[in-house]
């Protein structure tokens, strides 16, 4: 599994229908995104896999004040998914409900292995 999810996670921001450049992390840092209070923002998580992975579990942990559309008030959202070989895109529609940010964690688990990816969210 460790080798199956190549180089981890790439995050892009989707504004309207146009794909924009990612907010790149500083060397040694984590990817960052800035969003406005109460303005939904879609973040695409892209998982690259070297092989098909059936029955993977994806868990998204949100900082206080950040919600996933359709899951109001939930700090943790978990579901089962399968990854195909290559790039797998997971759009997450985020809404900042308080003027604070934090770290979003996305954990992908398959069988006995897991990998956690981080995104720093700043709210303006």
DRENDO-1510 file (C-alpha; in Angstrom, 1 decimal, always signed):
<recs>
REC; n; res; u; v; w
REC; 1; UNK; +0.0; +0.0; +0.0 .
REC; 2; UNK; +2.8; +2.4; +0.9 .
REC; 3; UNK; +4.1; +2.1; -2.7 .
REC; 4; UNK; +0.6; +2.0; -4.2 .
REC; 5; UNK; -0.2; +5.5; -3.2 .
REC; 6; UNK; +2.6; +7.3; -5.0 .
REC; 7; UNK; +4.1; +10.4; -3.6 .
REC; 8; UNK; +1.0; +11.0; -1.5 .
REC; 9; UNK; -1.6; +13.6; -2.2 .
REC; 10; UNK; -1.8; +16.5; -4.5 .
REC; 11; UNK; -4.3; +19.3; -3.7 .
REC; 12; UNK; -5.9; +21.7; -6.2 .
REC; 13; UNK; -8.4; +24.4; -5.7 .
REC; 14; UNK; -11.3; +24.5; -8.1 .
REC; 15; UNK; -12.7; +28.0; -8.6 .
REC; 16; UNK; -15.9; +27.8; -10.7 .
REC; 17; UNK; -15.2; +25.4; -13.5 .
REC; 18; UNK; -11.5; +26.4; -14.0 .
REC; 19; UNK; -8.7; +24.4; -12.5 .
REC; 20; UNK; -6.2; +26.8; -10.8 .
REC; 21; UNK; -2.6; +26.3; -9.7 .
REC; 22; UNK; -2.2; +24.7; -6.3 .
REC; 23; UNK; -1.2; +26.8; -3.3 .
REC; 24; UNK; +2.3; +25.4; -2.9 .
REC; 25; UNK; +3.7; +24.7; +0.5 .
REC; 26; UNK; +6.9; +26.3; +1.7 .
REC; 27; UNK; +9.9; +23.9; +1.6 .
REC; 28; UNK; +9.3; +21.3; +4.3 .
REC; 29; UNK; +5.8; +22.6; +4.9 .
REC; 30; UNK; +2.3; +21.4; +4.0 .
REC; 31; UNK; +0.0; +22.5; +1.3 .
REC; 32; UNK; -2.0; +25.6; +2.2 .
REC; 33; UNK; -5.3; +27.1; +1.1 .
REC; 34; UNK; -7.0; +30.4; +2.0 .
REC; 35; UNK; -10.8; +30.7; +2.0 .
REC; 36; UNK; -13.3; +33.3; +2.9 .
REC; 37; UNK; -15.8; +33.0; +5.8 .
REC; 38; UNK; -19.1; +31.4; +4.8 .
REC; 39; UNK; -18.0; +31.1; +1.1 .
REC; 40; UNK; -18.0; +27.5; -0.1 .
REC; 41; UNK; -14.7; +26.4; -1.6 .
REC; 42; UNK; -14.1; +23.1; -3.5 .
REC; 43; UNK; -10.8; +21.5; -2.8 .
REC; 44; UNK; -9.9; +18.5; -5.0 .
REC; 45; UNK; -7.8; +15.9; -3.3 .
REC; 46; UNK; -5.9; +13.8; -5.9 .
REC; 47; UNK; -4.6; +10.4; -4.8 .
REC; 48; UNK; -2.2; +8.8; -7.2 .
REC; 49; UNK; -2.2; +5.0; -6.9 .
REC; 50; UNK; +0.2; +2.5; -8.6 .
REC; 51; UNK; -2.5; -0.2; -8.5 .
REC; 52; UNK; -6.2; -0.7; -7.9 .
REC; 53; UNK; -7.2; -0.6; -4.3 .
REC; 54; UNK; -10.6; -2.0; -3.4 .
REC; 55; UNK; -12.2; -1.4; +0.0 .
REC; 56; UNK; -10.1; +1.6; +1.1 .
REC; 57; UNK; -11.4; +3.8; +3.9 .
REC; 58; UNK; -11.0; +7.5; +3.7 .
REC; 59; UNK; -11.4; +9.7; +6.8 .
REC; 60; UNK; -11.4; +13.5; +6.7 .
REC; 61; UNK; -10.8; +15.3; +10.0 .
REC; 62; UNK; -11.7; +18.9; +10.0 .
REC; 63; UNK; -10.6; +21.7; +12.4 .
REC; 64; UNK; -13.1; +23.5; +14.5 .
REC; 65; UNK; -15.0; +26.1; +12.3 .
REC; 66; UNK; -14.6; +24.2; +9.0 .
REC; 67; UNK; -17.4; +22.0; +7.7 .
REC; 68; UNK; -17.8; +19.6; +4.8 .
REC; 69; UNK; -20.9; +20.5; +2.8 .
REC; 70; UNK; -23.7; +18.0; +3.6 .
REC; 71; UNK; -22.1; +17.1; +7.0 .
REC; 72; UNK; -22.9; +20.1; +9.2 .
REC; 73; UNK; -21.3; +20.0; +12.6 .
REC; 74; UNK; -19.3; +16.9; +11.9 .
REC; 75; UNK; -15.6; +17.1; +12.6 .
REC; 76; UNK; -14.9; +13.6; +11.2 .
REC; 77; UNK; -16.4; +12.1; +8.1 .
REC; 78; UNK; -15.5; +8.5; +7.1 .
REC; 79; UNK; -16.5; +6.4; +4.0 .
REC; 80; UNK; -15.4; +3.4; +2.1 .
REC; 81; UNK; -14.1; +3.8; -1.4 .
REC; 82; UNK; -12.0; +2.2; -4.1 .
REC; 83; UNK; -9.1; +3.7; -5.9 .
REC; 84; UNK; -8.2; +2.9; -9.5 .
REC; 85; UNK; -4.7; +2.8; -10.8 .
REC; 86; UNK; -3.6; +6.4; -11.7 .
REC; 87; UNK; -5.1; +9.6; -10.4 .
REC; 88; UNK; -8.2; +9.6; -8.3 .
REC; 89; UNK; -9.9; +12.9; -7.7 .
REC; 90; UNK; -12.0; +13.5; -4.5 .
REC; 91; UNK; -13.7; +17.0; -4.5 .
REC; 92; UNK; -14.4; +18.3; -1.0 .
REC; 93; UNK; -16.7; +21.3; -0.7 .
REC; 94; UNK; -15.6; +23.1; +2.4 .
REC; 95; UNK; -17.4; +25.9; +4.3 .
REC; 96; UNK; -15.7; +28.1; +6.9 .
REC; 97; UNK; -18.2; +28.8; +9.7 .
REC; 98; UNK; -15.9; +30.7; +12.0 .
REC; 99; UNK; -13.0; +33.1; +11.3 .
REC; 100; UNK; -10.3; +30.6; +12.2 .
REC; 101; UNK; -8.5; +28.0; +10.3 .
REC; 102; UNK; -6.5; +24.9; +11.1 .
REC; 103; UNK; -5.3; +21.7; +9.8 .
REC; 104; UNK; -7.4; +19.3; +7.7 .
REC; 105; UNK; -6.3; +15.7; +7.8 .
REC; 106; UNK; -7.2; +13.1; +5.2 .
REC; 107; UNK; -6.4; +9.5; +6.1 .
REC; 108; UNK; -6.5; +6.8; +3.5 .
REC; 109; UNK; -6.5; +3.3; +5.0 .
REC; 110; UNK; -6.3; +0.0; +3.0 .
REC; 111; UNK; -6.0; -3.3; +4.9 .
REC; 112; UNK; -3.4; -2.8; +7.7 .
REC; 113; UNK; -1.7; +0.2; +6.2 .
REC; 114; UNK; -2.6; +3.9; +6.3 .
REC; 115; UNK; -1.3; +7.2; +5.1 .
REC; 116; UNK; -2.3; +10.7; +6.4 .
REC; 117; UNK; -2.2; +13.8; +4.4 .
REC; 118; UNK; -2.4; +17.4; +5.7 .
REC; 119; UNK; -3.7; +20.7; +4.4 .
REC; 120; UNK; -3.4; +24.0; +6.3 .
REC; 121; UNK; -6.6; +26.1; +5.9 .
REC; 122; UNK; -6.6; +29.8; +6.6 .
REC; 123; UNK; -9.8; +31.7; +6.8 .
REC; 124; UNK; -10.1; +35.4; +6.1 .
</recs>
